[in-house]
Amino acid sequence: NSAATLMEASNLLMLKGRAIDDREWMLLSRNLSKSAEKTLAAVQARDPSAVFAAGSEIDTACEACHIKYAKFNEKDQLKK
């Protein structure tokens, strides 16, 4: 269920008004959707190693987007 939810959430990120730009944002959102789709297929196939690999792709997709677009509170980041 979580993989399917993540697929839908990534689709919501691409809606007009939510997308930050038409290039990298869309590419990163599509990568997240594809990774979640792979995870769903791996779960349905009951393939633990494929689930693990797809989960790693989800992590990579999320991190790539957060590095570029997440605006964390700079004061909080300086405290670390």
C-alpha positions as CSV (number, residue, x, y, z in Angstrom):
1,N,0.0,0.0,0.0
2,S,2.8,2.4,0.8
3,A,4.4,1.9,-2.6
4,A,1.1,2.6,-4.3
5,T,0.6,5.7,-2.1
6,L,4.1,6.9,-3.0
7,M,3.4,6.5,-6.7
8,E,0.3,8.7,-6.3
9,A,2.1,11.2,-4.2
10,S,4.8,11.6,-6.8
11,N,2.1,12.2,-9.4
12,L,0.7,14.9,-7.2
13,L,4.1,16.6,-7.2
14,M,3.9,17.0,-11.0
15,L,0.5,18.8,-11.0
16,K,0.4,22.3,-12.3
17,G,0.7,24.7,-9.4
18,R,2.7,22.2,-7.4
19,A,5.6,21.6,-9.8
20,I,8.5,23.9,-9.1
21,D,9.7,23.8,-12.7
22,D,9.2,21.8,-15.8
23,R,12.6,20.3,-16.1
24,E,14.5,18.8,-13.1
25,W,11.6,18.8,-10.7
26,M,9.5,16.8,-13.2
27,L,12.4,14.4,-13.9
28,L,13.0,13.8,-10.2
29,S,9.3,13.3,-9.6
30,R,9.1,10.8,-12.4
31,N,12.2,9.0,-11.0
32,L,10.4,8.7,-7.6
33,S,7.2,7.4,-9.3
34,K,9.2,4.8,-11.3
35,S,11.1,3.7,-8.2
36,A,7.8,3.3,-6.3
37,E,6.3,1.4,-9.2
38,K,9.3,-1.0,-9.1
39,T,8.8,-1.4,-5.4
40,L,5.1,-2.3,-5.8
41,A,6.0,-4.9,-8.5
42,A,8.7,-6.4,-6.3
43,V,6.3,-6.6,-3.3
44,Q,3.7,-8.3,-5.5
45,A,6.3,-10.7,-6.7
46,R,7.3,-11.4,-3.1
47,D,10.9,-10.7,-4.0
48,P,12.7,-9.3,-0.9
49,S,16.0,-8.5,-2.7
50,A,14.1,-6.6,-5.4
51,V,12.1,-4.7,-2.7
52,F,15.4,-3.8,-1.1
53,A,16.9,-2.6,-4.4
54,A,13.8,-0.6,-5.3
55,G,13.8,0.9,-1.8
56,S,17.3,2.1,-2.4
57,E,16.2,3.7,-5.6
58,I,13.4,5.5,-3.7
59,D,16.0,6.8,-1.2
60,T,18.2,8.1,-4.0
61,A,15.2,9.8,-5.7
62,C,14.1,11.5,-2.5
63,E,17.6,12.6,-1.6
64,A,18.3,14.0,-5.1
65,C,15.2,16.1,-4.9
66,H,15.7,17.2,-1.3
67,I,19.3,18.3,-2.0
68,K,18.1,20.6,-4.8
69,Y,14.7,21.8,-3.6
70,A,14.2,21.4,0.2
71,K,14.6,24.7,2.0
72,F,15.6,23.7,5.5
73,N,15.7,26.3,8.2
74,E,19.3,27.7,7.9
75,K,19.5,28.5,11.6
76,D,18.7,24.9,12.5
77,Q,21.3,23.6,10.0
78,L,24.0,25.9,11.6
79,K,23.3,24.5,15.0
80,K,24.3,21.0,13.9
